[in-house]
Amino acid sequence: MKKLFPVLILFLAPIFCMAQTVPDSTTLNKTGDKAPGFEFSLSKDKKGNLSDYHGKIVMINFFATWCPPCREELPRVQKEIWEKYKENPKFALFAFDREEGWDKTLPFKEQNNYTFLMMPDEGRKIFKLYATQYIPRNVLIDEDGKIIYQSVGYSEEDFKKLLDLLAEKLK
């Protein structure tokens, strides 16, 4: 029995890890639902509202500066999404730094040479409209304000789906 235990652990570990990386119960909205509206800070002294972007494809990315999968995903967001679509008038991208303030968000943005909007989400005010836990997390909203894509965690497969959907919607 003692020899079986390590083998059993090796067999079950991927199942437990997968259950934690795709936690449907932590996602508060379904694809097809109207995206919850919110106000946010575009800069230290300028506000924006999700409703201001009605008619556009809006990508929301939730991250944290300390999150290893976020740090893996964000360079791809910069290169494969932002640099490709930033001039497209039908596209907007917002990255919200969950729980951190401008004092962490701005230096992180500058150190990594990100040029897309990165804003703090102190107190999870925006995040808690979409989920209860787990980052990175991406939400894609269509021109009518409906959620058309969501991902939890970072994987090559999910990121490819996101890229494919953006390519289709932003032809």
C-alpha positions, 0 to 999 in steps of 0.5 A: 500500500505504501508503494501505491500511494506515490503512484496514486498521488502522481495520477491524481495530481493533474486532476486536482490541478485541472479542477483548480485552473478551470473553476466554473463556479468562480465565474459569475457570468456566462457566455451570452450574458450582458456584461456587467457595467462599471466605471473605472479610472483611465488615469489618476484623474480621468474616469471611464465607463464600460458603456462608453465603448458600446459598439466596440469589441472590448477585451478585459484582462484581469491580472496582478503584478505578482502572478506568474501566469499573468506575467507569462500571458501579458507579453503576448497580450502586448505583442499579439493583441495590442500591437495588432489591433491598437489602431482598429477603431472597433477595439478596446483593451483594458487590463485591470490590476486586481487589488493593487493601486497606481503605485504598483500598476504604473511601475509594472507597466513601465518596467515591462514596456506595456503600452495598453491601458493598465489600471488598478482594481483596488478592492476587486470592485470590477473583478467581483462583477465577473468572478470570485477568484483566479487570475489571469482572466480574460473577458471579450465583449461584443459590440452589443455588450454581450460576453462572447469569450471568457478564460480562466488561467493561462494556456496556449489553447485558450490564448489561441481561441482568444486570438482566433475570435479576435481575428474573426471579429476584427477583420 
